[in-house]
Amino acid sequence: MTAVTAVTGETEGRRSGTGAGEGAGNASGAETEPGSPGEAVTGTSSGTSGPGSRPDEETRPEGGHGSSEDGERAQGGGENGSADQASRTGGRNEGGRETGAPGDGDGDGEQWDDGLIARRAVDPSELAGEDGSLVGDERHVPIGGPYAAPLRGRLDALRELVGLSRTRLDEKALAEAGRVLDEAAARQQLSARHTVVAIAGATGSGKSTLFNALAGVPISETGLRRPTTSAPISLSWSEGAAGLLDRLAIPPRLRRRPLAGGSGDEALQGLVLVDLPDHDSAMTVHREQVDRVLKLVDAVIWVVDPEKYADAALHERYLRPLAGHAEITFVVLNQIDRLPGDAADQVLDDLRRLLDEDGMAVGEHGEPGATVLALSALTGEGVGELRELLGRLVQEKTAAARRVSADIDAASNRLRPMYVADGRPGLSERAREDFTARLANAVGATAVGEEAERRWRRNAGRACGTPWLRLWRWYERVRMPGGGLPQPTEPAEEELTARQRVEQAVRTVADDASHGLPAPWAQAVREAAVRGAEGLPEELDDLAAELGTPSGRLPRPAWWPAAVLVQACMTLLQIFGGLWLVGQIIGVLEPGLLPPVLVMLAGIIGGPLVEWACAAAARGPARRYGQDAERRLREAAAACGRAKVLDPIAAELLRYREVREQYGAVSFRR
């Protein structure tokens, strides 16, 4: 049991009035604190002591701890109440003796707790544990600053990437990236002056012994009983880490401070050390605590021993998945005092080989790797080197940013199959042309052009043909039963557009556009094509009905009136020659067979010749007219297909290119 501090009323009164007591005390019985108005704090140990107590040790009141925050609480009578309230609160030390009661040595009746570093007991739930080194009344002040520009840019890109991908990827795929963003934002709001380092290891590896060796005082329980550590225990070398410990869900009763000499180590000012339960514990809750805390700390010290350094549970479950965090990872081979001769070097070399297989060793080109060293926490061999490395890490104040950057790397590696395509996917010009051709084939554009050409030529034949031929065609129509009536339209056996051909065209262009894309984005492209194709066959049917059978009179070239006039002249020649010949027969005209016969032959032969010439001259305009009809239908079908299918596909591909650029910004580590 630690000694109870007694403070004289005069000294306490001066401290309450002036706010002095900010100098650091030691374990002696009296001290004049530099920087204070010369007051002396005297203490007498109580006459009761228990097992494990240190009768030669004297603890200090809160004013002698060296914290401005504690000094303010001393002046104001405490964070949770006034001095009168504190005087009415009675606490008990380890031996059952009440502390802080009136007449117990406190001039103002305030309640005090005793331990390695004395603190005023603000709340009974924050009283010290058995080791008396509890720090439970720290107040968190958000002092975190913004991340550096490269890391901030990667976080912004990751946030944009998650936002663009929420409608394309499921929440499960984006869960890790969202967690990284949340943890990065939470860590930024907390102290940037502190570095949280966890000590993890297997059962019996000696991590608690190493924890105590770094602390300079037995804080974490050690022993043969397994598991020994059942909950994370923290050790803070400086004030202001309460927010970080709250984030780790470490209760106040498990928050410790080192001895006065340890807290005075300038190199470790800002270090928050966390002793974790065994990662291979038989109790599931212990393993869950380890997994939870490892996601939140800034750096990790893995403690292995000569017997379990090659344990598959360690390498496969932790070291290999956390290979990207090697820059903030220490691997410590403990208990080298048990190895004879050069056995420690051999085990250390084998450990480095395993770490190389895990991807945590230093790369050939200087890539960051895990720090590996051997020590003995029991004898202290190598502990100083570890303290020096930790001090360097703490003073750099970059572990938190490097941890966030490593988390971003891990999240981007996990998301890589969802964003990185094989080849160069997209809508090529050939795929567009093939889709347009398939739609034109489905809508029957070629047949429509041929039918328009035939109609043009028929119209030319009717306009430029001989009257006798047209009369014969009229007679044929009249002679046939019902030939003069309009013929009913036969029901089409198939739709104007072949639905199956349209669906095949949509599937083909979607497959071409999504070829090589990651599975989620390929599926998104196909779904966009299918959604756009809804109603496409019906619209193509309407286009075919509207443009396939042009209404109104067909256009005629400028030479058609002249051809009609010539054909009429040929007919008149035939009639004139016939009348001339008849007049000669009945004796009205002078006989002469040859002239009327020649006139009739000129009209009879000239009429078909004019018709043939008109048909030959009409071939070019008829072909152009058919091509124009086919082109109009093709363009209309292509525009419909582009608006309903190609544009949605292009929009999905553009969205993929945007997220691909964001992923490049996330995965690129400057």
C-alpha positions in Angstrom: 0.0 0.0 0.0 1.3 3.4 -0.9 1.6 6.1 1.7 -1.1 8.7 2.3 0.0 12.3 1.8 -0.6 14.8 4.5 -0.5 18.4 3.6 -0.3 21.2 6.2 -3.2 23.6 6.3 -0.9 26.6 5.8 0.7 25.2 2.7 -2.7 24.0 1.3 -4.1 27.5 2.0 -1.3 29.1 0.1 -1.7 26.7 -2.8 -5.4 27.4 -3.0 -4.9 31.1 -2.9 -2.0 31.4 -5.4 -2.4 28.3 -7.6 1.2 27.2 -7.0 2.4 23.6 -7.0 3.2 23.1 -10.6 6.7 21.8 -10.1 7.4 18.1 -10.3 7.9 16.4 -6.9 10.0 13.3 -6.0 9.6 10.6 -3.4 11.3 12.4 -0.6 9.5 13.6 2.5 9.8 17.4 1.8 10.4 19.5 -1.3 10.7 23.1 -2.2 9.1 23.3 -5.7 10.9 25.6 -8.2 8.7 28.1 -9.9 6.3 28.3 -6.9 6.4 31.0 -4.2 8.7 29.0 -2.0 6.1 26.9 -0.3 7.1 23.4 0.9 4.9 20.4 0.7 5.5 18.0 3.6 4.1 14.6 4.0 4.0 11.9 6.6 3.3 8.3 5.9 0.5 6.6 7.8 1.1 4.0 10.3 -0.8 1.4 8.3 0.6 -0.5 5.4 -0.3 -3.6 3.5 1.4 -6.1 1.2 3.0 -4.6 -1.8 3.1 -1.1 -0.2 6.2 1.1 -0.4 6.6 2.8 3.0 9.6 4.9 1.7 7.5 6.3 -1.1 5.5 9.5 -0.7 3.0 10.6 -3.2 2.2 14.2 -4.1 -1.1 16.1 -4.2 -2.4 17.1 -7.6 -0.7 20.4 -7.5 2.7 18.8 -7.4 2.3 16.7 -10.6 3.4 19.3 -13.0 0.2 19.6 -15.0 -1.4 23.0 -15.7 -4.7 21.3 -16.0 -4.4 19.8 -12.5 -3.2 23.1 -11.1 -6.4 24.7 -12.5 -8.5 22.1 -10.8 -6.6 22.7 -7.5 -7.4 26.3 -7.6 -11.0 25.8 -8.5 -11.7 23.1 -6.0 -11.9 20.3 -8.5 -13.7 19.6 -11.8 -16.8 18.0 -10.4 -17.4 20.1 -7.3 -16.2 22.7 -4.8 -13.8 22.2 -1.9 -16.8 22.0 0.5 -18.3 19.2 -1.6 -14.9 17.4 -1.7 -14.6 17.7 2.1 -18.0 15.9 2.4 -16.9 13.1 0.2 -15.1 10.3 2.0 -12.8 7.8 0.2 -10.9 4.8 1.5 -7.4 3.7 0.7 -6.2 0.2 0.3 -6.0 -0.4 4.1 -9.5 0.8 4.8 -8.4 4.2 6.2 -10.6 7.1 5.1 -8.8 9.8 3.2 -9.8 13.4 2.6 -11.9 13.5 5.8 -11.8 16.6 7.9 -8.9 16.7 10.3 -6.9 14.1 8.3 -4.2 16.5 7.4 -6.0 18.4 4.6 -6.3 22.1 5.5 -9.3 22.7 3.3 -10.9 19.2 3.7 -10.4 18.2 0.0 -10.3 14.6 -0.8 -7.0 13.1 -2.1 -6.1 9.8 -3.6 -2.8 8.1 -3.0 -0.7 6.3 -5.6 2.5 6.4 -7.6 1.4 9.9 -8.7 -1.1 11.5 -6.3 -4.3 12.9 -7.7 -7.4 14.4 -6.2 -10.2 11.9 -6.3 -12.9 13.6 -8.3 -15.3 10.6 -8.4 -15.3 7.4 -6.5 -15.4 5.5 -9.8 -12.0 7.1 -10.8 -10.2 6.0 -7.6 -6.9 4.3 -8.2 -6.6 0.5 -8.6 -4.4 -1.8 -6.7 -1.2 -0.4 -8.2 -2.3 3.1 -7.4 -1.2 4.6 -10.7 -4.5 5.5 -12.2 -5.1 8.6 -14.2 -8.8 8.9 -14.7 -9.7 12.6 -14.6 -8.0 13.9 -17.8 -10.1 16.1 -19.9 -9.8 15.8 -23.7 -9.1 18.9 -25.7 -9.3 18.5 -29.5 -5.9 19.5 -30.6 -5.5 17.5 -33.8 -4.4 19.4 -36.9 -5.2 18.8 -40.6 -3.4 16.1 -42.4 -0.6 16.9 -44.9 -1.7 17.8 -48.4 -0.9 14.5 -50.1 -2.8 12.5 -47.5 -5.6 15.0 -47.4 -5.9 14.6 -51.2 -6.1 10.8 -51.0 -8.8 11.1 -48.3 -10.8 13.5 -50.4 -10.4 11.2 -53.4 -11.5 8.2 -51.4 -14.5 10.1 -50.1 -15.4 11.0 -53.7 -14.9 7.5 -54.8 -17.2 6.1 -52.2 -19.8 8.7 -53.0 -19.7 7.9 -56.8 -19.8 4.1 -56.1 -22.7 3.8 -53.7 -25.3 3.2 -56.4 -23.1 0.7 -58.2 -21.4 -1.3 -55.4 -23.0 -2.9 -52.4 -22.5 -1.5 -48.9 -20.4 -4.6 -48.0 -17.8 -3.7 -50.6 -17.5 -0.1 -49.5 -17.7 -0.9 -45.7 -13.9 -0.9 -45.2 -13.4 2.3 -47.2 -16.1 4.0 -45.2 -14.5 2.8 -41.9 -11.1 4.2 -43.0 -12.7 7.6 -43.7 -14.6 7.6 -40.4 -11.5 6.6 -38.4 -9.3 9.1 -40.2 -11.8 11.9 -39.4 -12.0 10.7 -35.8 -8.2 10.5 -35.4 -7.8 14.0 -36.9 -10.0 15.5 -34.2 -7.9 14.0 -31.4 -4.4 14.9 -30.2 -1.7 15.1 -32.8 0.9 15.3 -30.1 0.3 11.8 -29.0 1.2 8.5 -30.6 -0.7 5.4 -29.6 1.3 2.2 -29.7 -0.2 -1.2 -28.9 1.8 -4.2 -27.6 0.3 -7.4 -29.0 1.4 -10.9 -28.8 0.6 -14.5 -28.1 0.1 -16.2 -24.8 3.3 -16.4 -22.8 5.3 -14.2 -25.2 6.1 -11.7 -22.4 4.3 -8.6 -23.8 3.1 -7.6 -20.3 6.7 -7.9 -19.0 7.9 -5.7 -21.8 5.1 -3.3 -21.1 6.3 -3.0 -17.4 9.9 -2.7 -18.5 9.0 0.3 -20.7 7.0 1.8 -17.9 9.6 1.3 -15.3 7.0 0.1 -12.8 5.0 -3.2 -12.6 1.7 -2.0 -14.0 0.4 -4.9 -16.1 -0.1 -8.2 -14.3 2.4 -11.0 -15.2 2.4 -14.6 -14.1 2.0 -18.2 -15.1 -1.8 -18.1 -15.2 -3.2 -17.8 -18.7 -4.6 -15.5 -19.9 -3.0 -12.9 -17.6 -4.1 -9.7 -19.4 -7.8 -9.8 -19.8 -8.4 -6.2 -20.9 -6.4 -3.4 -22.6 -4.3 -1.3 -20.2 -2.9 2.0 -21.2 0.2 3.9 -20.1 0.4 7.6 -20.9 3.6 9.6 -20.6 1.9 13.0 -20.9 -1.5 14.7 -20.5 -4.1 15.2 -23.1 -4.6 11.6 -24.2 -8.0 11.1 -22.7 -9.8 11.4 -26.0 -7.6 8.8 -27.6 -8.2 6.4 -24.8 -11.9 7.0 -25.0 -11.7 6.1 -28.6 -10.0 2.8 -27.6 -12.8 2.2 -25.0 -10.2 1.8 -22.3 -12.0 2.6 -19.0 -10.5 5.1 -16.6 -9.6 2.4 -14.0 -7.2 0.8 -16.6 -5.4 4.1 -17.5 -1.9 4.3 -15.9 0.9 6.8 -15.7 4.6 5.8 -15.2 6.8 6.8 -12.3 8.0 10.4 -12.0 11.3 9.4 -13.6 9.6 7.7 -16.5 7.2 10.6 -17.2 10.2 12.9 -17.2 11.7 11.0 -20.2 11.5 13.8 -22.9 11.8 11.4 -25.8 8.7 9.5 -24.7 6.6 12.6 -24.0 3.4 12.0 -26.1 3.6 8.2 -26.1 0.5 6.2 -25.2 1.3 2.5 -24.7 -1.5 -0.1 -24.7 -1.0 -3.6 -23.4 -3.5 -5.9 -25.3 -4.8 -9.3 -24.3 -3.4 -12.4 -26.0 -4.4 -12.6 -29.7 -4.6 -16.4 -29.4 -6.5 -16.4 -26.2 -9.0 -19.2 -25.7 -11.6 -16.5 -24.8 -13.3 -15.0 -27.8 -13.8 -11.6 -26.1 -10.1 -11.2 -25.8 -9.5 -11.8 -29.5 -12.3 -9.4 -30.3 -10.7 -6.7 -28.1 -7.3 -7.2 -29.9 -8.9 -7.0 -33.3 -10.8 -3.9 -32.3 -7.9 -2.0 -30.8 -5.5 -2.9 -33.6 -7.7 -1.0 -36.1 -7.4 2.2 -34.0 -3.8 2.5 -32.8 -1.1 4.4 -34.6 1.6 1.7 -34.4 1.9 -1.9 -33.2 4.7 -3.8 -31.4 4.3 -7.5 -32.0 6.1 -9.5 -29.3 7.1 -13.1 -30.2 9.1 -15.6 -28.3 11.5 -18.3 -29.5 8.8 -21.0 -29.3 5.9 -19.2 -31.1 7.6 -16.8 -33.5 6.5 -19.0 -36.5 2.9 -19.4 -35.3 0.5 -19.6 -38.2 -2.2 -17.8 -36.3 0.1 -14.7 -36.0 1.4 -14.7 -39.6 -1.8 -15.6 -41.5 -4.3 -13.7 -39.4 -2.3 -10.5 -38.6 1.1 -10.0 -40.1 0.3 -11.0 -43.7 -3.0 -9.0 -43.9 -1.2 -6.0 -42.3 1.8 -6.2 -44.6 0.9 -2.7 -45.9 1.3 -1.4 -42.3 4.9 -2.6 -42.0 6.1 1.0 -41.8 4.4 1.4 -38.4 5.1 -2.1 -37.1 7.7 -3.4 -34.7 8.4 -7.1 -34.4 10.2 -7.9 -31.2 11.8 -11.3 -30.5 11.5 -11.5 -26.7 13.1 -13.9 -24.2 16.5 -14.1 -26.0 18.0 -14.7 -22.6 16.7 -18.3 -22.9 18.7 -18.9 -26.1 22.3 -20.1 -25.8 25.2 -18.9 -27.9 24.3 -17.7 -31.4 20.8 -19.3 -31.3 19.2 -15.9 -30.9 20.8 -14.7 -34.2 19.6 -17.9 -36.0 16.0 -17.4 -34.7 16.1 -13.8 -35.6 17.2 -14.6 -39.1 14.4 -17.2 -39.5 12.0 -14.6 -38.2 13.1 -12.1 -40.8 12.7 -14.8 -43.5 9.1 -15.4 -42.4 8.4 -11.7 -42.4 9.8 -11.5 -45.9 7.3 -14.1 -46.9 4.6 -12.1 -45.3 5.6 -9.0 -47.2 6.7 -7.1 -44.1 10.4 -7.0 -44.7 12.3 -4.1 -46.2 12.1 -4.2 -50.0 15.0 -4.4 -52.4 14.4 -0.8 -53.5 14.1 0.6 -50.1 10.4 0.2 -49.5 9.5 0.6 -45.9 9.4 -2.6 -43.8 8.8 -3.6 -40.2 11.4 -2.9 -37.6 12.8 -6.2 -36.2 14.9 -6.5 -33.1 15.7 -8.9 -30.3 15.5 -8.2 -26.6 14.8 -9.6 -23.2 12.2 -7.8 -21.3 13.1 -9.7 -18.1 16.8 -8.8 -18.1 16.4 -5.4 -19.9 18.7 -6.4 -22.7 17.6 -4.5 -25.9 14.8 -2.6 -24.1 16.8 0.6 -24.3 17.1 0.3 -28.1 13.3 -0.2 -28.3 12.8 2.9 -26.1 15.0 4.9 -28.4 13.0 3.7 -31.5 9.7 4.5 -29.8 11.0 7.9 -28.8 12.0 8.7 -32.3 8.6 7.5 -33.6 6.8 9.7 -31.0 8.9 12.8 -31.7 8.4 12.5 -35.5 4.6 12.8 -34.8 3.9 11.1 -38.2 2.7 7.6 -37.0 -1.0 8.6 -37.1 -0.7 9.9 -40.6 1.3 6.9 -41.8 -1.3 4.6 -40.2 -4.1 6.4 -42.1 -2.1 6.2 -45.3 -1.6 2.5 -44.8 -5.3 2.0 -44.1 -6.0 3.8 -47.4 -3.6 1.5 -49.2 -5.3 -1.6 -47.7 -8.7 -0.3 -48.7 -7.6 0.6 -52.2 -6.0 -2.9 -52.6 -9.2 -4.5 -51.5 -11.2 -2.3 -54.0 -8.8 -2.9 -56.9 -10.8 -5.7 -58.5 -13.9 -3.5 -58.5 -12.2 -0.6 -60.3 -9.3 -1.8 -62.4 -10.4 -3.1 -65.9 -8.6 -5.5 -68.1 -7.7 -3.7 -71.3 -9.5 -0.6 -72.5 -13.3 -1.1 -72.3 -15.7 1.3 -74.0 -17.9 1.9 -77.0 -15.7 1.7 -80.1 -16.8 3.2 -83.4 -17.1 -0.3 -84.8 -19.4 -1.4 -82.0 -21.6 1.7 -82.7 -21.8 1.0 -86.4 -22.5 -2.7 -85.8 -25.4 -1.8 -83.5 -26.8 0.7 -86.0 -26.6 -1.9 -88.7 -28.4 -4.5 -86.6 -31.2 -2.1 -85.8 -31.5 -1.1 -89.5 -31.7 -4.8 -90.3 -34.3 -5.4 -87.7 -36.4 -2.4 -88.9 -36.1 -3.5 -92.5 -34.4 -0.4 -93.8 -33.0 -2.2 -96.9 -36.4 -3.6 -97.9 -38.0 -0.2 -97.4 -35.4 1.3 -99.8 -35.9 -1.3 -102.4 -39.7 -0.9 -102.2 -39.3 2.9 -102.6 -37.2 2.3 -105.7 -39.7 0.0 -107.2 -42.6 2.4 -106.6 -40.6 5.2 -108.3 -40.0 3.1 -111.3 -43.6 1.9 -111.5 -44.7 5.5 -111.3 -42.3 6.5 -114.1 -43.7 3.6 -116.2 -47.3 4.7 -115.7 -46.5 8.3 -116.5 -44.3 7.6 -119.6 -45.9 4.4 -120.9 -48.1 4.2 -124.0 -51.8 4.7 -123.7 -52.6 1.3 -125.1 -50.4 -0.4 -122.4 -52.2 1.5 -119.7 -55.5 0.6 -121.3 -54.6 -3.0 -121.3 -53.6 -2.9 -117.6 -56.9 -1.3 -116.8 -58.7 -4.0 -118.7 -56.8 -6.7 -116.8 -57.9 -5.1 -113.5 -61.5 -4.8 -114.6 -61.6 -8.3 -116.1 -60.5 -9.9 -112.9 -63.4 -10.5 -110.3 -63.1 -7.8 -107.8 -60.0 -6.4 -109.5 -61.4 -2.9 -109.5 -61.9 -2.9 -105.7 -59.2 -1.9 -103.3 -57.5 -5.1 -102.1 -57.5 -5.6 -98.3 -54.2 -5.5 -96.6 -53.1 -9.0 -95.6 -52.2 -9.3 -91.9 -48.5 -9.4 -91.4 -47.3 -12.7 -90.1 -44.5 -11.0 -88.2 -44.1 -7.6 -86.5 -42.6 -4.8 -88.6 -39.4 -5.1 -86.5 -38.0 -8.4 -85.4 -38.0 -8.2 -81.6 -35.5 -10.9 -81.2 -33.1 -9.1 -83.6 -33.4 -5.9 -81.5 -32.7 -7.8 -78.3 -29.7 -9.5 -79.8 -28.4 -6.1 -81.0 -28.8 -4.7 -77.5 -27.0 -7.7 -75.9 -24.2 -7.5 -78.4 -23.5 -3.8 -77.9 -23.7 -4.1 -74.1 -21.3 -7.1 -74.1 -18.8 -5.2 -76.3 -19.0 -2.1 -74.1 -18.6 -4.0 -70.9 -15.8 -6.3 -72.1 -12.9 -6.1 -69.6 -14.8 -4.0 -67.0 -14.8 -5.1 -63.4 -17.9 -7.2 -62.6 -20.0 -4.5 -60.8 -19.5 -1.9 -63.6 -20.0 -4.5 -66.4 -23.3 -5.4 -64.7 -24.2 -1.7 -64.5 -23.6 -1.3 -68.2 -25.7 -4.3 -69.1 -28.5 -3.1 -66.8 -28.4 0.3 -68.4 -28.7 -1.2 -71.9 -31.6 -3.4 -70.9 -33.5 -0.6 -69.2 -33.0 1.6 -72.2 -34.1 -1.1 -74.6 -37.6 -1.3 -73.0 -40.0 -0.1 -75.6 -37.4 0.1 -78.3 -39.1 -2.5 -80.6 -42.4 -0.6 -80.4 -40.7 2.7 -81.3 -38.9 1.0 -84.2 -42.3 -0.3 -85.4 -43.7 3.2 -85.4 -40.7 4.5 -87.4 -41.1 1.7 -89.9 -44.8 2.4 -90.3 -44.2 6.1 -90.7 -41.1 6.1 -92.9 -41.4 2.8 -94.6 -44.5 3.7 -96.7 -44.3 7.3 -97.8 -47.6 9.0 -98.4 -48.6 11.4 -101.1 -47.4 11.7 -104.7 -44.0 10.7 -105.6 -41.7 13.5 -106.8 -41.2 13.7 -110.6 -38.1 14.9 -112.5 -38.2 17.9 -114.8 -38.1 15.9 -118.0 -41.2 14.0 -117.2 -43.6 16.5 -119.0 -41.5 16.4 -122.1 -41.6 12.7 -122.1 -45.4 12.7 -121.7 -45.7 15.2 -124.6 -43.5 13.0 -126.8 -45.5 9.9 -125.9 -48.7 11.9 -126.7 -47.3 12.8 -130.1 -46.5 9.2 -130.8 -50.0 8.3 -130.0 -51.3 11.1 -132.2 -49.1 9.9 -135.1 -50.6 6.4 -134.7 -54.2 7.9 -134.8 -53.3 10.2 -137.7 -51.8 7.4 -139.7 -54.8 5.2 -139.0 -57.3 7.8 -140.1 -55.3 8.5 -143.2 -55.3 4.9 -144.1 -59.1 4.6 -143.5 -59.8 7.7 -145.6 -57.9 6.1 -148.5 -59.9 2.9 -148.1 -63.3 4.5 -148.2 -62.2 6.7 -151.1 -62.2 10.1 -149.3 -58.5 10.5 -149.8 -56.2 9.7 -152.7 -54.8 6.3 -152.5 -51.2 6.0 -151.3 -50.6 3.2 -148.8 -47.0 3.9 -147.9 -47.3 7.4 -146.3 -50.0 6.5 -143.7 -48.3 3.2 -143.0 -45.0 5.0 -142.3 -46.8 7.5 -140.0 -48.5 4.7 -138.1 -45.3 2.7 -137.8 -43.5 5.8 -136.5 -46.1 6.2 -133.8 -46.3 2.5 -133.0 -42.5 2.1 -132.7 -41.9 5.5 -131.2 -44.2 5.0 -128.2 -42.4 1.9 -126.8 -39.0 3.6 -127.5 -40.0 6.6 -125.5 -41.3 4.4 -122.7 -38.0 2.4 -122.7 -35.9 5.6 -122.7 -38.0 7.0 -119.8 -37.5 3.8 -117.8 -33.7 3.9 -118.4 -33.6 7.6 -117.4 -35.7 6.8 -114.3 -33.3 4.2 -112.9 -30.9 6.7 -111.4 -33.5 8.9 -109.7 -35.4 5.7 -108.6 -32.2 4.3 -107.0 -31.5 7.6 -105.3 -35.0 7.8 -104.0 -34.8 4.3 -102.6 -31.4 5.1 -101.0 -32.8 8.2 -99.4 -35.8 6.3 -98.0 -33.4 3.7 -96.6 -31.1 6.3 -95.2 -33.9 8.2 -93.5 -35.1 5.0 -91.8 -31.6 4.0 -90.8 -30.9 7.4 -89.3 -34.2 7.4 -87.4 -33.5 3.8 -86.1 -30.0 4.8 -85.2 -31.2 8.0 -83.4 -33.7 6.0 -81.4 -31.2 3.3 -80.5 -28.6 5.9 -79.6 -31.0 7.8 -77.3 -32.4 4.7 -75.6 -29.3 2.4 -75.5 -26.0 3.9 -76.5 -26.4 7.1 -74.4 -27.1 5.2 -71.2 -24.2 2.9 -71.9 -21.9 5.9 -72.5 -23.1 7.5 -69.3 -22.2 4.4 -67.3 -18.8 4.3 -69.0 -18.2 7.9 -68.2 -19.1 7.3 -64.6 -16.7 4.4 -64.5 -13.9 6.6 -65.9 -14.6 9.2 -63.2 -14.4 6.6 -60.4 -11.3 5.1 -62.1 -9.6 8.5 -62.0 -10.6 8.8 -58.3 -9.3 5.4 -57.6 -6.0 6.3 -59.2 -5.8 9.3 -56.9 -6.5 7.1 -53.9 -4.0 4.4 -54.8 -1.2 6.7 -55.8 1.0 7.2 -52.8 3.3 10.2 -53.1 
